[in-house]
């Protein structure tokens, strides 16, 4: 299926890739070792892509044909938000990325993002 907003889909895929890679998170989000000049990435940016920019986290099934291609992709996002939402809800907003990714619940977020990356390409 062709999606209505392919650029937003690319942003979604990039966010999922970032959320799926703990080593990347440590290197880029925590150590600020960016791959090139002018590059920036952090947890907040990727959460905003999911919740604000693409709206996939709010209602994945409504995004089929918009930024998602299928029910399987929507289900993968639902799997991610099932573990990400409670973590975000229980985390004080002033936590640094290093503190968030060190929480025991974060490993479930990484696994769910890895599963989503395997489906959403």
CORWO-V785823 format. One record per backbone hydrogen bond with DSSP energy under -0.5 kcal/mol. CO is the residue of the C=O (numbers start at 1). NH is the residue of the N-H. If there is no record, write none. Layout:
CO;NH  CO;NH
This chain:
5;9  6;10  7;11  8;12  9;13  10;14  11;15  12;16  13;17  14;18  15;19  16;20  18;21  20;22  21;25  22;26  23;27  24;28  24;29  25;29  25;30  26;31  27;33  28;32  32;34  36;39  42;46  43;47  44;48  45;49  46;50  47;51  48;52  48;53  49;54  50;57  55;59  59;62  59;63  60;63  61;64  63;66  63;67  63;68  65;4  66;5  68;65  70;74  71;75  72;76  73;77  74;78  75;79  76;80  77;81  78;82  79;83  80;83  80;84  81;85  83;87  84;88  85;89  86;90  87;91  88;91  92;95  96;99  96;100  97;101  98;102  100;103  103;106  104;107  105;108  105;109  106;110  107;111  108;112  109;113  110;114  111;115  112;116  113;117  114;118  115;119  116;119  116;120  119;121
